[in-house]
Amino acid sequence: MGADDKIKNTAEDAKGKAKEAYGEATDDESTQAEGKADQTKSNLKQAGEKAKDTFK
């Protein structure tokens, strides 16, 4: 996994966690869901990168 990709995925995960927390604080279910989706997307990207590294 490239360092650039790892940094981007970690930033996306942090952004998702912040969105989710903001949604919880403001009782905004839509924002909470967006935050969870961002985190899931980041996790999937990280898993894909790890799988690519395994087969190199």
Number of C-alpha atoms within 10 A of each C-alpha: 14 9 8 9 13 15 11 14 20 16 14 19 21 16 17 24 19 16 23 24 17 16 18 15 10 11 11 14 13 13 19 22 16 16 24 20 17 21 23 15 16 22 16 13 16 18 13 13 15 13 12 11 11 9 6 5
